[in-house]
Amino acid sequence: MHELVQKAIQGDTDAFLGLMEANSLSMYKVARGILRNDDDVADAIQDTILTCFEKLHTLKRAEYFKTWLIRILINECSQILRHYKKVSPLERLPETPRQDSSLAEFEFKEMLGQVDEKYRVILVLYYEQGFKIAEIAELLEVKENTVKTRLARAREQIRCAYFQEIPEKGGILDERTHTAG
């Protein structure tokens, strides 16, 4: 991979295409986890590839290529999300559901839908892409403790949704306080 990055930096377009192909699944999974709409995912990936091609010469260390690529992708996804925040919810069209390749992928996507946007990217990077907390902190340009906190809060939101618990200001209500009746 290191050699491929070096060749791409020197202007070898075949090497660049090889890098994009090698990272395409990772880019898709990260973008899909953040955006949840295949059209937006395609736009984010396309813009990321273009930006990478134009800015590849700015990459300082070839071994950080994937981290650099994913950071650009996250920025592109954030831009798309900011655009949607400006657009009225009535103008958004629901995405037509498509069949997933496995039950685990479906469950993971459903789980992502249960958490706030700022936690989704951390879950995708940590569980799906296998990044370490320190790497995620570097990618998102936040402190490691922030990543740990967001990861814990995301898990808590998922647990609440799964067990249909009502969160309190200080945390989850004790299950013993819920009475059937």
C-alpha positions as CSV (number, residue, x, y, z in Angstrom):
1,M,0.0,0.0,0.0
2,H,2.9,2.4,0.9
3,E,4.4,2.0,-2.6
4,L,1.0,2.6,-4.2
5,V,0.6,5.8,-2.3
6,Q,4.1,7.0,-3.3
7,K,3.4,6.3,-6.9
8,A,0.1,8.1,-6.7
9,I,1.7,11.1,-5.1
10,Q,4.2,11.2,-8.0
11,G,1.3,11.4,-10.5
12,D,0.6,7.7,-11.4
13,T,-3.1,7.7,-12.1
14,D,-3.3,3.9,-12.1
15,A,-1.8,3.8,-8.6
16,F,-4.4,6.4,-7.5
17,L,-7.2,4.3,-9.0
18,G,-5.8,1.2,-7.2
19,L,-5.9,3.1,-3.9
20,M,-9.4,4.2,-4.4
21,E,-10.5,0.7,-5.3
22,A,-8.7,-0.7,-2.3
23,N,-10.5,1.7,0.0
24,S,-13.9,1.9,-1.7
25,L,-15.7,-0.5,0.7
26,S,-14.4,1.4,3.7
27,M,-15.4,4.7,2.2
28,Y,-18.9,3.3,1.5
29,K,-19.4,1.9,5.0
30,V,-18.3,5.1,6.7
31,A,-20.4,7.4,4.5
32,R,-23.4,5.1,4.7
33,G,-23.2,5.0,8.5
34,I,-23.2,8.8,8.5
35,L,-25.6,9.7,5.7
36,R,-28.0,6.7,5.4
37,N,-28.9,7.6,1.8
38,D,-27.2,5.9,-1.1
39,D,-27.4,9.0,-3.4
40,D,-25.8,11.2,-0.7
41,V,-23.2,8.5,-0.1
42,A,-22.3,8.4,-3.7
43,D,-22.0,12.2,-3.8
44,A,-19.7,12.2,-0.7
45,I,-17.5,9.4,-2.1
46,Q,-17.2,11.1,-5.5
47,D,-16.3,14.5,-3.9
48,T,-13.8,12.7,-1.6
49,I,-12.1,11.0,-4.6
50,L,-11.9,14.3,-6.4
51,T,-10.5,16.1,-3.4
52,C,-8.0,13.3,-2.8
53,F,-6.8,13.5,-6.3
54,E,-6.4,17.2,-6.2
55,K,-4.7,17.3,-2.8
56,L,-2.7,14.1,-2.7
57,H,0.5,16.1,-3.0
58,T,-0.3,17.6,0.5
59,L,-0.2,14.2,2.2
60,K,2.9,14.2,4.4
61,R,3.2,10.5,5.4
62,A,2.1,7.7,3.1
63,E,1.3,5.4,6.0
64,Y,-1.5,7.7,7.0
65,F,-3.2,7.7,3.7
66,K,-6.3,5.8,4.8
67,T,-6.7,8.1,7.9
68,W,-6.3,11.1,5.6
69,L,-8.8,9.7,3.1
70,I,-11.4,9.0,5.8
71,R,-11.0,12.4,7.3
72,I,-11.8,14.0,3.9
73,L,-14.8,11.7,3.5
74,I,-16.1,12.6,7.0
75,N,-15.8,16.3,6.1
76,E,-17.7,15.7,2.8
77,C,-20.5,13.9,4.7
78,S,-20.7,16.7,7.3
79,Q,-21.1,19.2,4.4
80,I,-24.0,17.2,3.1
81,L,-25.6,17.0,6.5
82,R,-25.2,20.8,7.0
83,H,-27.0,21.2,3.6
84,Y,-29.9,19.1,4.8
85,K,-30.3,21.0,8.0
86,K,-30.9,24.1,5.8
87,V,-33.5,22.2,3.8
88,S,-37.1,21.8,5.0
89,P,-37.9,18.2,6.2
90,L,-40.8,18.2,3.7
91,E,-38.4,18.6,0.8
92,R,-36.5,15.4,1.8
93,L,-37.7,12.3,0.1
94,P,-37.6,9.0,2.0
95,E,-35.1,6.5,0.7
96,T,-36.6,3.3,-0.7
97,P,-35.5,0.4,1.4
98,R,-33.3,-2.1,-0.3
99,Q,-32.4,-5.6,0.7
100,D,-29.2,-5.9,2.7
101,S,-26.7,-8.7,2.2
102,S,-26.9,-10.0,5.7
103,L,-28.9,-9.8,8.9
104,A,-26.0,-8.5,10.9
105,E,-25.6,-5.5,8.4
106,F,-29.3,-4.8,8.7
107,E,-29.2,-4.9,12.5
108,F,-26.2,-2.6,12.5
109,K,-27.9,-0.1,10.3
110,E,-31.0,-0.2,12.4
111,M,-28.9,0.3,15.5
112,L,-27.2,3.4,13.9
113,G,-30.7,4.8,13.3
114,Q,-31.3,4.8,17.0
115,V,-28.4,7.2,17.9
116,D,-27.8,10.9,17.4
117,E,-25.8,11.9,14.3
118,K,-22.7,12.9,16.2
119,Y,-22.4,9.3,17.6
120,R,-23.0,7.5,14.4
121,V,-19.7,8.3,12.9
122,I,-17.9,7.0,16.0
123,L,-19.8,3.8,16.0
124,V,-19.0,3.2,12.3
125,L,-15.4,4.0,12.7
126,Y,-15.0,1.9,15.8
127,Y,-17.1,-1.2,15.2
128,E,-17.3,-1.4,11.4
129,Q,-13.9,0.0,10.3
130,G,-11.9,-1.1,13.3
131,F,-10.2,2.2,14.1
132,K,-8.8,2.6,17.6
133,I,-10.0,5.3,19.9
134,A,-6.8,7.3,19.4
135,E,-7.2,7.1,15.6
136,I,-10.8,8.2,15.8
137,A,-9.8,11.2,17.9
138,E,-7.2,12.2,15.4
139,L,-9.7,11.7,12.5
140,L,-12.4,13.8,14.1
141,E,-9.9,16.3,15.6
142,V,-11.3,15.8,19.2
143,K,-9.7,14.5,22.4
144,E,-9.6,10.7,23.1
145,N,-11.9,11.2,26.1
146,T,-14.5,12.8,23.9
147,V,-14.5,9.8,21.7
148,K,-14.8,7.5,24.7
149,T,-17.7,9.6,26.1
150,R,-19.5,9.6,22.7
151,L,-19.0,5.9,22.3
152,A,-20.4,5.3,25.8
153,R,-23.4,7.6,25.1
154,A,-24.1,5.9,21.8
155,R,-24.1,2.5,23.6
156,E,-26.5,3.9,26.2
157,Q,-28.8,5.3,23.5
158,I,-28.9,1.9,21.8
159,R,-29.5,0.2,25.1
160,C,-32.4,2.6,25.8
161,A,-33.9,2.0,22.4
162,Y,-33.5,-1.8,22.6
163,F,-35.0,-2.1,26.1
164,Q,-37.4,0.9,25.5
165,E,-36.2,2.6,28.6
166,I,-36.7,6.2,29.4
167,P,-33.5,8.1,30.0
168,E,-33.3,10.4,33.1
169,K,-31.1,13.4,33.4
170,G,-28.5,11.4,35.3
171,G,-28.8,8.2,33.3
172,I,-31.2,5.3,32.8
173,L,-34.1,4.7,35.1
174,D,-33.6,1.6,37.1
175,E,-35.6,-1.2,35.5
176,R,-37.1,-2.1,38.9
177,T,-38.9,1.2,38.9
178,H,-40.9,0.2,35.8
179,T,-44.0,-1.7,36.8
180,A,-46.3,-3.5,34.5
181,G,-49.8,-2.6,34.9
